């Protein structure tokens, strides 16, 4: 009966994945037009522009919108594997292939003993909730590497470390997977991979680390948690601007630097809390690495001064990896992430004009989406802490009306006397 149920679930998974992914391809290939602004323009304009520069053997050093580690060049150059197609068409198919790779990884993990297909269902359902944005950004490729690293952590630690290191050179955030891993081999493998790959890029392509100086003057992105301050302030006389800045739509003007600094402070506090958890945790199980990775990325995503829609792909992938394990307790945060994905596609791209214009609808959508992320973060952290940090059991208090009994006096038996001379 159980085998039959698994077969039915697997059949439903594959059918759902096929239908939803066909719909995504029809959207990005513009067979059907998705509501809102054209999200594929990043590929046809920005990515293709970077592609033309990267093919010459150098990074786009004069383009401040290039804000990615050196291995991101491989994702941008990946359409070259399909030279018979135009760049945009090839990129969409490479994103589709990465999506398929994540599904296969989750199926392989979910069909093993002690696992389940619930994680694969999270991926199958979560990705289409974000609309065509998923296939119009290279984040799905990074997510594939991160999911592979999380699932390999228990059985293949050195492979997991290499994947984490490579993922960090694609888009930094996969480095957070190390938070929940204790094996030194994983850390060593990740560090070695970063050194080797980064060194190769530094030697082979000029400008590999120019991205480190390209975010100094960033404002507060209009979809971030901190942006809600300015969305509301615009209705009370705030005279700042909303402009395309450093590749995203941001608030610029009075108090923006203060809010951005506060966001960085929140991120620092999140790091401190993760460090405290890491020092306090003693119970590490097979699923702990996945759970900790999801919580860590939730914390850093929620507190960031930029929450782009494609960031949600990271969370869906890590939530799916968590729920491959039967013992994982991240079910509620995973559901909250899925609901947040649906609200995200409403605010971008469908009603993005309302978000940029700070209309009541736009503000409401951001309040709901960001509120869901904050709730998922708080619940995830609490769940992780309770599952891994042992409770201290204080000694039972002594009732005030119960006084300690006085010590009993112990009497020694009389010593025998020596016989006197008179008695003898």
N, C-alpha and C positions, 0 to 999 in steps of 0.2 A: 504493500500500500504506500509505504514511504517512497519507494523508488518511482512509483507511478505519479505521485504528487510532485516529485522533483522533475520528472519529465514534462509534466504539464506546466510547471513554473518556468522551466527552461524554454519551452515552446512559446509561452507568452512573452518571455523576455525578448527572444529573438524577433518575434513578430512586431512587438512594440518598438524595439530599437530600429528595425528596418523602416517602419512607417514614419516614425518621427525624424529619422535622419534623412529620409527622402524629402520630407517637407523642408528640413533645414537647407538641403542642397538646392531645392527649387527656389528658396528665398534668396540665397546668396548668389545664385546664377541669374537672379532677377526674372525668372519665369513667372513668379508671383511676387508682387511688391509688398513688403512688410510695412506696416504703418510707421510713420515718423521719418526722420532723416535717414539717408542712405548710410548704413553702418559699414558697408564694404569699401567706402572711399579710403579708409586707412590703408587697405591693401593696395588698391589701384594707384594711389598717390604717394603716401608716405613710405610704405614697405617697398614698393617698386623703386622709388627714388633711392632708398638705402641699398637696395639690391644692385643698382647700377654703380654705386660707389664701392661697395664691398667687392664686387667682381674685379675691381682694379687692384686689389690687394691692400687696401687701407680702410680704416674706419671713417665714418662721417664726422671728422673732428670739428668742423665748423657748424654743425647742426646741433643746436641745444636740445632738440627733441629726441636725440639719441641718448637715452638714459639707462642703458642696459649693459650688463657685464659682457665680456668679449664673446662667450659661447653663444650669445643670442644671434651672432652673425650666422651661425649654422642654421638656425630656424629661418632666418630671412632668406638665406641662400638655398634652402631645401627645395623650392620649386624647380631648381635646375635639374633635379632628378627626373623631371618630366619635360624634356626640352621640346617635345612635339606640341605642347600646349602653351597658351599665353600665360604670363606670370600669375595673374589673378586666378585663372581657372586652376592652374597647378597648385597654387597655395591652398585654395579651398579643398582640393582633394588630399593634400598633405594633412590638413587639419582633420578631415574626415578619417584618414588613416590613423591619426593619433587617437581620435575618439574610439575607433574600433579596437586599437591596442589596449586602451583602458578597459573596455568591456571584456576582452579576452583574459586580461589579467585578473579581473574580478570574478569571472566565471571559473577560472582555474583555481583561485583561492577559495571560492564559495562552495565548490564541489568536493573539497577535501573533508576528511573526518574532523568533526569539531567546528566546522564552519557552516555558513549558510548563504543562500543567494540574495539575502536582503540587501547586501551592499551593492550588488549588480543592479537591483531594482532602483536604488537611490540614484545611481549614475544614469540609468536609462530614462528615468523620469525627470531628473534635475536639469540635464543639459538642454533639452528643448524648451524648458521654461524660460531660458534666457534669450531665446530667439536667435536670429542670424549672427548676433555678436560673437557667439562661440566660435564659429568658423571664420570670423573676420579678424581674429587676433591670434597671436602665436601662443597664448597662455594654455590652450588645450594641449600643446606639445610639452610644455613644462610640467603640466599636471600629470601627463602620462609617465614622465620620469619619476616624479615624486611618488605616485601611487606604486610604481614598481619598487622603489626604495623602501617604502613602508611595509609592503607585503614580503619583501625579502629579508627584513631585519632579523626575524627569528631564526631562519634556517640558513641564510647565506649572508652573514654579517659583513664580510669584506666586499661582496658585491653591492650590498646596500650602501656601504660607505662610499664606494666609487660613484654610485648613482646620486647620492646626496651631494657629493662634491661637484659632479657635473651639473646637476640641477641648480646648485647655487651660482654657477657661472652662467647659467641661462637666465635666471631672474631672481637671485638672492634668496627669496623666501624659502625654498626647500632646505636651506641650512637649519631652519627651525625644527626639522625632523629629529635632529640630534638631541633635542632637549630631553626626550624620553628614552634615550638609549644609553645603557651603562657600559656596554662592551667597548673596551679600548680599541679593539680591532676595527670597529666601525669608524671611530673618530680618526684613527691613524690612516685608514684607507681614504676617508673623505679629504683629509689634509693633503695627502700625497697626490690625489687626483687634482685638487685645486692648484697645487704648486706646479704640477707637470703641464696641465692644460693651459693655465694662465701664462706660464713661462713660454710655451710654444706660441701662443698668440702675441705675447709681447715681442718676441723675436721676429715672428713672421709678418705681423701686420702693424704698422704705425698707428698710434692713437687708441690702443686697446683699452686704456684706462682713463681716457678723456671724459668718460661719462661721470666720473666721480666729482667733477666740478660743475656739472650742468644743472644742478638742482638748487643752487644757492639762493636764487631769487624767486623761488616758487611761491605762489600765494596759497589760498585755501580753495581746494576744488569744490565745485558747487554741489556735489553729491555727498560730501564727507559729513561726519558727525558735527564738526566745528562749523560747517557752513550754515547750519540752522540758525546760528546767532545772527548772521548777516541777512539771511532770508527774512527773518522777522524784523531785523533792524531797518531793512529797506522800507518797511511800512511805517516807520517812525522817524524818517528824516535822514537816515544814513546816506551819505553822498558818495559812496564808493562806486566801483565799476565791475562789470562782469565781462571778461575778455578771454579770448583764446590765448593762453600763455603756457609755454613749455609743453605744448601738445595736448593740453586739456583746458576746459572752460573753468576759469577760476575767478574768485573775488579778489580785487585789488583795491587798496585804499586804506583809510584810517582804521586802526585796530586789527588789521589783517595779520600783521607781524605778531601781535600779542596772542591772537587765537592760534596761529601756527606754532608759536612757541609752547603754548599750553598743550597742543596736540603732541608735540615732541616730549613734553613732560609726562603726559599720560602714557606714551609709549615706553618711556623710561621706567615708570611705575609698573607697567605690565611686565617688563623685563625683570624688575626686582621681585615681583610676585612669583614669576616662573622660577627664578633662582632660589627663592625661599622654599617653594614646593620641591624643587630638585634636591635641596639639602635635607628636607624633612621626610621625603618619601622613602619607604623601605620595602614596600610590597610591589614588585615589578613582575607582571605576568606577560603572556604572549601578546596580548592586545594593548598593553600599556603604551608602547611606542606609538601606535596609531592614534590612541586617544589623546596622548599628550601633544602630538603633532597638530591634530585638529584644534585643540584648545589654544595652542601657541599661535597658530595662524589666525584664528578668530580674534585673539587679543590684539595682534599687531595690525590686522585689517581694520578692526573697529576703531582703534585709536589713531589711525593714520590720517594725515591731512588730505589724502587722496583716496577715494573709494571708487575706482572705476568699475563699470559693470562686469568686465572680464575677470575681476578679482573673485567673483562669486564662483567661477569655475574651479578655482583652487579649493574652496570650501566644500563644494559638491564632491570633488574627487577624494578628499581626505575623509569626509563623512562616509562615503561609500566604502573606503578601505576599513574604517572602524567597524562598520556593521557587517563586514565579512566574518568577524569573530563573534561567536555566540555569547561570549562572556562580556563583550563590550556594553557599557552602560550609556553610550552616546546617542541613544535613540531619540530622545526629546530634542537635544541640540540639532540633530540631523533633520528632523521634521521642521524645526524653526528655520534652518538654512534653506530648505526647499520652498517654504512659504515666502521667505525673503527673496528668493530667485524670481518668483512670480511677480512680486511687487516691483522688483528691479526692472523687469521688462516693461512694466507699465510706466515707470519714470524715465527709462531709456530703452528704446528710442521713442515709444509711443507718445508720451506726453512730456518729452524733454523740453519743449518750448515753454511749458508751464513751470518746469523746474528752473530754467534759466530766468524766466520772468518773475519768479517768486510769487506765483499766484497761490490762492488758498489750496487748489488741487495739488500743485507741485509741492508745497510745503507739507501737506498731509501725507503724500506718498513717501517723502523723505523721512518724516517722523515715524511712519509705520515701518519702513524698511530698516532704518537705522535702529529703531527700537527693538525690532526682532533680532538684529545682530547683537545688540547689547545684552538682551535676555539670553540668547544662545551662549554668549561668552560667559556670562555669570553662572548659568546653570552648568555649563561644561566644566568650568574651573571648580565649582563646588563638588561636582560628581567625581572629577579626577582626584581631588584632594581626599575625599572620603574613602575612595577605593584604594589609595596608596599610602596615606599617612595614618599610622596607628593612633588610636585615641589614648589619651593619658587617663588612667584610672586613679583618681585621688583616693587617699585613705578615708574610710568612713568617719564622719565627725562623731565626737563623743557628746551625748546629750548633756545639756547644762545641769539637769536635775540629777544626773547620775555621777556621784563623786567616786573616785577610785577608792577601793577598799584599803584600809590601813594594813600595813604589813603585820602579819601575825608573829608574835614573839615565840621563838623556839627555845624551849628549856632543855638544858642538858641533864642527863641522869646523874645522880650523886656519885661522886667517886668513892670507891671502897676505902675504908680507914684501916690503917695498920693496927694490929692488936697491941694494947698497952701492956706495960710490965706488970701492972696491978692485976690485970685479968689473968695473966699467966701464973 
